Amino acid sequence: MIAADKLGHIKYTAGMALLLSLLIPPIWAAGITLFVWGFGKEIVYDKWMGRGTPERADFVADIVGTVIGVWGAICIKYLIQ
């Protein structure tokens, strides 16, 4: 069973990746943007600024969500063509 927090990370980043992938011309740009965002959130915001609890599992959940969202955008763009 996936923890609610991790599921939230997956849902949020999947939605963001899907939206950004459809709005930003190269699809991979959304993937890179969200990878940097997830890393920054866990390392800079949570760890360095002390505003949260940095967890490797959260970052992995962000990557999983990003992959799902970008894959969804690729499928949508393929179906539209």
N, C-alpha and C positions, 0 to 999 in steps of 0.2 A: 504494500500500500504506500502510495506517495503522500508525504506529509503535506498538509494544507499550505504551508508556507512555500514549499517547493513547487506545488501545483500552481500557486499564484504567480511565481516567477515564470513558469512555463507559459501560462496563459497570457500574461502581460507582454512578455517578449515575443511570443508568437504573433499576437495582434499587432504590436509595433513593427515587427519585421514584415508582416504581410502588407501593412499600410505603407511603410517606407519603400518596400520593394516595388510597389505599384506606382509610387510617386517619384522616386529617384530613378533616372534612366538606367544606369547599370545596376542590375539586381544585386550584385555582390557588394555594392556600396552600403546597402542596408545591413548586410551581414557584418561588415567591418565596423560600421557605426555602432551597432548593438553589442558587438564583442568589446569594443573600447568602453562603451557605457557600462556594461556589466562588470568589467575589470575595475573601472573607476569607482563604481558604487561600492564594491566590496573592499578594495584596497584604500582608496583615498577617503571616501565618506565614512565607511564603517571603521576601518583600522586606524588610519592616520589621524582623522578628525575625531575619532572616538564617539561617533554618533550612532553606532549600531554594533552588531556582532558580525564580524567577517566570517563567512562560512564558505568553504570550498564547494560544498553541495549546492549552495545558492548560485554560484558562478556556473557550475555544471548545468543547473536547471535553466539558467539564462541562455547558455549555448544550445541546449536542447530546444527551447522555445524559438530561438533564432533560426535554427535549421528547419523546424516545422513551418514557421512563417514564410521563410524564403522559398522553401519547396512548394508551399501553397501558392505563392505568387507565380512561380515558374509554371505550375499546372494551369493557373488561370490564364496567364499570357499565352500558353500553348493552345488552350481551348478557344481563345478569342481569335487567334490567327486563322 
